[in-house]
Amino acid sequence: MESFEGYADYIKVTCCHLVIMSTWGFINSFGVFQTYYVNALHRAPGDISWIGSIQIFLLFFVGTFTGRATDAGFFHPVFAIGSFLGVFGLFMASLSTTYWQLLLSQGVCCGLGNGFLFCPALSLTSTYFSKKRSLALGIAAAGSATGGMIFPAMVQQLIPKVGFGWTMRSLAFIQLSFLLICNVFIKPRVPPRKAGALVDWKSFKEAPYVFYAVGMFFVCNLLSDL
């Protein structure tokens, strides 16, 4: 195996899989929430979609800063804050009865939590592998599909049986258990990089990076419309 610490590295890959399952996997499940909220809150689909859109925006926007904080050696506090915000947002959503409460809890609070979790976990995972880095990142990224299958099925099955509140609490307890495990096993491998700008503006002078960023911008816009 071409890795730095042997099979122990795949524990970190599994943890990153769980992180992406709890972030992107949960975001990918928003379609089932969209249908429920439109009927329960009697709001237009365009209004409800703001909840999911804010989640995606904050995941990427906050990641700009949490990624740099991770490089500077603050991974553990950043990840702990993200874990708290993500789980707290779900518990608050379970108590929400109005559109604005859900926008703040599931949209803003969970979105902030996702931004504190996704980029730091993914960036640290890549540092543990050399030749098999693509395989490791692929296993981690598959968490998006895992969450996209599990969470919608849970919501569809649980809401008619236990109600919306306990459905959201069930999701929160699952994510809490996953994130507690990840807080224990994920840790930085490379020394912190204290110096450096908050945003690496020089990267935007590289044509491949610019084209990639523009392409991902349009991809995410298309996905948000589906």
Summary of the structure (lengths in Angstrom):
residues: 226
radius of gyration: 17.9
end to end distance: 39.7
largest distance: 54.7
contacts: 753
relative contact order: 0.18
helix: 81%
strand: 1%
